[in-house]
Amino acid sequence: MMRFKENNYNKIFVGLTNLIRYICGGDRLKRIAKIIDELLKETYIKKSKKLKILDFGCGSMEISKKLKDKNYVGQIVGSDIFKHKFKSSKMVYVDNDELFKIKEKFDVIFMVDVLHHVGIEDAHKIIKKLFKLSNNIIIKDHFEHSFFSRHLLRFVDFYANYGYGVNVPKKYFDEVSWSKTLIKSNCKEIFHKKNFQQHDGLFNFILNKKHHFVSVVKSNE
């Protein structure tokens, strides 16, 4: 998730939303980590080495924590735009400014629900910038399907992210704008899964699988 320095972490709001999420089947991390795990394994098999991975827009690195002990992981670097200290034997955190200064190279990058916070008009700029760090990017994001669908996504984004100080975008990708983003990014999509179910229970009823997709893109350069 992309966070903004001027916003504050609201501990009470986060605690309340996490409790509701736990009760109503809103834990998305398990399914997202599972599909990223599967896609990273494919990269590992192709490269025949332990992977150096970038979790871009990592937040508190909850997905990375679920992946760090996999046998294909050499190191996971988490990056975001807020100040945070996290380090273990396989995970390290850097802020985005530092990340792009040191210009590390990675076998693969993944980012979960980051691009729509950047803005769909500017998403290709981030993708092209990240291609300087790796040719392979795994992306999980949202599709809107109507005016109602857009504002449902905005409501859920507010609920899920306000306490963390994350902005709520005005609109989301649809299939047309996503195709345009791929063209502007000068990349090819080598994997696409739409209708990705990330929630259970009440949360899946409110924001069902048609609103989620997973993509793997590879630079043409």
Secondary structure, 3 states (H helix, E strand, C coil): CCCCCCCCCCHHHHHHHHHHHHHCCCCCHHHHHHHHHHHHHHHHHHHCCCEEEEEECCCCCHHHHHHCCCCCEEEEEEEECCCCCCECCCEEEEEHHHHHHHCCCCCEEEEECCHHHHCCCCHHHHHHHHHCCCCEEEEEEEECCCHHHHHHHHHHHHHHHHHHCCCCCCCCECHHHHHHHHHHCCEEEEEEEECCCCCCHHHHHHCCHHHEEEEEEEECC
